[in-house]
Amino acid sequence: MPITKLDQMFDFLKSRPKKRLVAAYANDAHTISAVHTAINMGIVDGILTGDEALINKTCTELGINPADFTIIHEPNPQKAAAKAVSLINDGSGDFLMKGLISTDIYMKAMLNKETGLLDPGAILSHVTVIEPTTYHKLLIIGDVAIIPLPDLKQKIAITNYLIKTAHFLGIEMPKLGILAASEQTLPKIPSCYDAALISKMAERGQIRGAMVEGPLGFDLLVDKESAEIKGVKSEVCGDVDCILFPNIECGNTFYKTMTKLMKAELGAIVMGARVPAVLSSRGDSEKSKLYSIALAAMLVQ
């Protein structure tokens, strides 16, 4: 059965062996609390790198026993991130999580050519699973945080990450829509042009595991009536599972509209490295961080 609500990930994970989470520079209350909740739910074991004194102090303030974690003392944020990555590489952890460090420090540790988590030629991308308050299913979207203006090769990689995430959530044949300003194939608009190419690739079997349609305007993606009025016939329209955004402005604006105006919850991870990596916004709720942990645990192979 496909997962249709974010909460359902917890029940699924409880039936599987626990995963080992490594949180980089986990000095903050939101990270510690979210990891501790995941530990109590029986879905992860938690390793925290960071300033041990600050972690212990934060745990005391939260009423959490620090002994519930494995704590590795490293007060320098860059070194704490590097240590977290090294723990993944030596097999001590199954997936990574960002703590109280900036995204650039976190990403630099992952991208380090000698000690990082990327295989040659890999493309890192951000994938978000959102539970909208006004839509009938989860939405799997990308990229909203890492690739500013993806080229065709990067869009193909993002498309495959979205499909892979949908499969792990139990959606056997996800419906993927490629967003553009218009549903017409307009050669002078790059988003329309790329969308048409990717759709044709899917039609020919170069991209597998999903129904792929594009270019499509946002109204057609989420509203079947709009598609009918415009005379667009597609099984994707009005029932989309995955959305590929043409640039980071579109994706990030949608992400923040969902969380800040629509009060939607979400899980967010980075894909393309050897393991999933939790990357939620510092402004996201503790619950979203917990969902991000669950999503990363779902995708561990």
Phi, psi and omega per residue, in radians:
M1 nan 2.324 3.114
P2 -1.194 2.622 3.056
I3 -1.423 2.125 -3.087
T4 -1.954 -0.191 3.085
K5 -2.329 2.510 -3.094
L6 -1.034 -0.642 -3.133
D7 -1.023 -0.487 -3.082
Q8 -1.160 -0.344 3.097
M9 -1.088 -0.606 -3.091
F10 -1.117 -0.802 3.136
D11 -1.098 -0.680 3.115
F12 -1.095 -0.780 -3.077
L13 -1.216 -0.514 3.137
K14 -1.125 -0.373 3.135
S15 -1.551 0.000 -3.104
R16 -2.044 2.818 3.082
P17 -1.042 2.538 -3.141
K18 -1.124 2.531 3.069
K19 -1.728 2.737 -3.123
R20 -1.780 1.975 -3.115
L21 -1.654 2.371 3.032
V22 -2.054 2.006 -3.127
A23 -1.749 2.198 -3.065
A24 -1.540 2.125 3.133
Y25 0.946 1.007 -3.020
A26 -1.559 1.129 -3.130
N27 -1.591 -0.228 -2.969
D28 -1.642 2.717 -3.069
A29 -1.119 -0.705 -3.104
H30 -1.086 -0.803 -3.138
T31 -1.143 -0.861 -3.112
I32 -1.049 -0.768 -3.116
S33 -1.149 -0.747 -3.130
A34 -1.138 -0.763 3.125
V35 -1.119 -0.721 -3.131
H36 -1.120 -0.705 3.092
T37 -1.074 -0.735 3.115
A38 -1.117 -0.640 3.077
I39 -1.113 -0.814 -3.132
N40 -1.122 -0.487 3.110
M41 -1.378 -0.180 3.089
G42 1.426 0.391 -3.096
I43 -1.838 -0.285 3.105
V44 -2.525 2.799 2.769
D45 -1.852 2.521 -2.994
G46 -2.019 2.242 3.000
I47 -1.983 2.227 -3.135
L48 -2.011 2.211 2.935
T49 -1.788 2.543 -3.133
G50 2.654 -2.871 -3.131
D51 -1.384 1.901 -3.029
E52 -1.042 -0.676 -3.138
A53 -1.117 -0.755 3.110
L54 -1.168 -0.691 3.110
I55 -1.088 -0.788 3.122
N56 -1.093 -0.722 3.123
K57 -1.100 -0.782 3.136
T58 -1.120 -0.706 3.102
C59 -1.063 -0.758 3.121
T60 -1.050 -0.780 3.128
E61 -1.099 -0.537 -3.132
L62 -1.560 -0.116 -3.081
G63 1.284 0.531 -3.116
I64 -1.901 2.438 3.091
N65 -1.408 2.048 -3.136
P66 -1.029 -0.402 -3.139
A67 -1.183 -0.197 3.087
D68 -1.250 -0.265 3.132
F69 -1.961 2.798 2.810
T70 -1.655 2.051 -3.061
I71 -1.894 2.221 3.104
I72 -1.983 1.999 -3.035
H73 -1.284 2.110 3.003
E74 -2.742 1.706 -3.023
P75 -1.299 -0.271 3.129
N76 -1.494 2.175 -3.052
P77 -1.053 -0.732 3.136
Q78 -1.112 -0.764 -3.141
K79 -1.215 -0.584 3.105
A80 -1.150 -0.694 3.100
A81 -1.158 -0.759 3.124
A82 -1.101 -0.678 3.115
K83 -1.131 -0.730 3.124
A84 -1.048 -0.752 3.124
V85 -1.137 -0.700 -3.137
S86 -1.134 -0.579 3.098
L87 -1.144 -0.624 3.051
I88 -1.154 -0.797 -3.078
N89 -1.145 -0.546 3.141
D90 -1.560 0.104 3.044
G91 1.538 0.147 -3.135
S92 -1.427 -0.264 -3.135
G93 -2.413 2.763 -3.109
D94 -1.788 -0.478 3.083
F95 -2.743 2.861 -2.966
L96 -1.915 2.690 3.061
M97 -2.459 2.460 3.089
K98 -1.470 2.272 3.058
G99 -1.759 -2.311 -3.058
L100 -1.562 1.011 3.050
I101 -2.281 2.766 3.112
S102 -1.225 2.723 -3.127
T103 -1.076 -0.603 -3.097
D104 -1.168 -0.652 3.081
I105 -1.150 -0.768 3.129
Y106 -1.042 -0.827 -3.098
M107 -1.208 -0.655 3.127
K108 -1.063 -0.670 3.115
A109 -1.131 -0.675 3.123
M110 -1.255 -0.614 -3.029
L111 -1.528 -0.133 -3.113
N112 -0.927 2.188 -3.024
K113 -1.144 -0.471 -3.100
E114 -1.679 -0.641 -3.008
T115 -2.130 0.104 -3.046
G116 -1.454 -2.772 -2.998
L117 -2.075 0.218 -3.079
L118 -1.835 2.374 2.959
D119 -1.417 2.744 -3.128
P120 -0.987 2.324 3.112
G121 1.450 -0.049 -3.120
A122 -1.217 2.592 3.112
I123 -2.037 2.096 3.087
L124 -1.430 2.416 3.097
S125 -2.600 2.696 -3.118
H126 -1.705 2.237 3.109
V127 -2.112 2.289 -3.139
T128 -2.130 2.385 3.001
V129 -1.936 2.034 -3.066
I130 -1.944 2.459 3.013
E131 -1.854 1.568 -3.105
P132 -1.173 2.642 3.129
T133 -1.417 -0.243 -3.038
T134 -2.193 0.390 3.129
Y135 -2.273 2.710 -2.956
H136 -1.522 0.050 3.135
K137 -2.764 3.050 3.051
L138 -1.205 2.655 3.026
L139 -2.053 2.276 3.135
I140 -1.909 2.056 -2.950
I141 -2.288 2.745 3.077
G142 -3.024 2.740 -0.137
D143 -1.750 2.440 -3.109
V144 -2.038 0.014 -2.986
A145 -2.554 -0.273 -2.998
I146 -2.042 -0.921 -3.040
I147 -1.682 1.917 -3.050
P148 -1.090 -0.853 -3.089
L149 -2.427 1.450 -3.028
P150 -1.109 2.393 3.026
D151 -1.461 -3.090 -3.051
L152 -1.060 -0.773 3.135
K153 -1.047 -0.748 3.139
Q154 -1.193 -0.665 3.099
K155 -1.100 -0.662 3.103
I156 -1.125 -0.725 3.101
A157 -1.092 -0.797 3.130
I158 -1.066 -0.757 3.115
T159 -0.966 -0.803 -3.130
N160 -1.176 -0.597 3.075
Y161 -1.158 -0.699 3.115
L162 -1.106 -0.754 3.128
I163 -1.121 -0.772 3.140
K164 -1.049 -0.764 3.126
T165 -1.080 -0.771 3.119
A166 -1.036 -0.729 3.132
H167 -1.095 -0.739 3.128
F168 -1.145 -0.429 3.083
L169 -1.528 0.133 3.044
G170 1.510 0.195 3.111
I171 -1.586 1.817 -2.989
E172 -1.158 -0.737 -3.140
M173 -2.300 1.364 -3.093
P174 -1.124 2.660 3.085
K175 -1.752 2.012 -3.046
L176 -1.967 2.171 3.102
G177 -1.897 2.406 3.135
I178 -1.792 1.979 -3.017
L179 -1.296 2.407 3.014
A180 -2.624 3.036 -3.127
A181 -1.251 -0.352 -3.084
S182 -2.576 2.677 3.050
E183 -1.420 -0.097 3.093
Q184 -1.426 2.558 3.082
T185 -1.474 1.678 -3.072
L186 -1.859 1.873 -3.032
P187 -1.003 -0.470 -3.099
K188 -1.401 -0.178 3.096
I189 -1.843 1.926 -3.039
P190 -0.957 -0.674 -3.113
S191 -1.111 -0.646 3.101
C192 -1.204 -0.761 -3.104
Y193 -1.102 -0.860 -3.140
D194 -1.114 -0.697 3.141
A195 -1.059 -0.743 3.128
A196 -1.108 -0.704 3.119
L197 -1.119 -0.805 -3.121
I198 -1.137 -0.697 3.089
S199 -1.064 -0.723 3.133
K200 -1.169 -0.655 3.087
M201 -1.063 -0.733 3.111
A202 -1.138 -0.701 3.124
E203 -1.054 -0.602 -3.106
R204 -1.602 0.072 3.081
G205 1.496 0.151 3.097
Q206 -1.353 -0.390 2.978
I207 -2.140 2.182 -3.008
R208 -2.056 2.810 2.965
G209 1.592 0.186 -3.127
A210 -2.768 2.738 2.887
M211 -1.484 2.108 -3.066
V212 -2.060 2.186 -3.133
E213 -2.310 2.448 3.039
G214 3.047 2.774 0.069
P215 -1.349 2.575 3.095
L216 -2.437 2.382 3.006
G217 -1.244 2.769 -3.064
F218 -1.089 -0.613 3.138
D219 -1.052 -0.664 -3.138
L220 -1.254 -0.567 -3.123
L221 -1.076 -0.688 -2.985
V222 -1.957 -0.055 -3.050
D223 -2.397 1.863 -3.099
K224 -1.113 -0.607 -3.125
E225 -1.087 -0.684 3.104
S226 -1.074 -0.696 3.116
A227 -1.134 -0.711 3.137
E228 -1.129 -0.735 3.133
I229 -1.087 -0.663 -3.122
K230 -1.508 -0.017 3.089
G231 1.299 0.429 3.119
V232 -1.706 2.087 -3.135
K233 -1.792 2.033 -3.110
S234 -2.842 2.421 3.066
E235 -1.246 -0.320 3.140
V236 -1.319 -0.678 -3.046
C237 -1.056 2.250 3.115
G238 1.397 -0.067 -3.096
D239 -2.479 0.522 -3.036
V240 -1.188 2.459 3.028
D241 -1.740 -0.679 -3.030
C242 -2.210 2.463 3.096
I243 -2.214 2.184 3.021
L244 -1.680 2.077 -3.137
F245 -1.564 2.564 -3.099
P246 -1.351 -0.369 -3.135
N247 -2.788 2.966 -3.035
I248 -1.241 -0.486 3.113
E249 -1.086 -0.812 3.115
C250 -1.081 -0.886 -3.060
G251 -1.126 -0.813 -3.086
N252 -1.199 -0.644 3.097
T253 -1.126 -0.739 3.095
F254 -1.092 -0.791 3.129
Y255 -0.957 -0.866 -3.068
K256 -1.322 -0.510 3.035
T257 -1.112 -0.751 3.135
M258 -1.106 -0.755 -3.056
T259 -1.432 -0.662 -3.026
K260 -1.589 -0.660 -3.141
L261 -1.660 -0.709 -3.081
M262 -1.650 -0.099 3.094
K263 0.988 0.645 3.119
A264 -1.405 2.597 3.023
E265 -1.683 2.818 -3.065
L266 -2.757 2.914 2.929
G267 -2.195 2.442 -3.054
A268 -2.414 2.326 -3.123
I269 -2.462 2.888 2.979
V270 -1.798 2.325 3.074
M271 -2.047 2.806 3.142
G272 1.961 -0.364 3.044
A273 -1.476 3.118 -3.123
R274 -1.204 -0.356 3.066
V275 -2.386 2.736 3.026
P276 -1.131 2.652 -3.139
A277 -2.357 2.141 -3.138
V278 -1.225 2.220 3.088
L279 -2.498 1.490 3.036
S280 -1.748 2.813 -3.137
S281 -1.244 2.601 3.077
R282 -1.063 -0.398 3.126
G283 -1.538 -0.057 3.138
D284 -1.276 2.747 -3.109
S285 -1.284 2.840 3.056
E286 -1.047 -0.618 3.138
K287 -1.137 -0.686 3.087
S288 -1.122 -0.639 3.075
K289 -1.113 -0.690 3.111
L290 -1.135 -0.748 3.082
Y291 -1.098 -0.619 3.119
S292 -1.147 -0.698 3.063
I293 -1.045 -0.811 -3.140
A294 -1.095 -0.723 -3.132
L295 -1.112 -0.763 3.112
A296 -1.098 -0.728 3.118
A297 -1.103 -0.604 3.099
M298 -1.083 -0.621 -3.012
L299 -1.620 -0.017 3.086
V300 -1.157 2.315 3.124
Q301 -1.953 nan nan
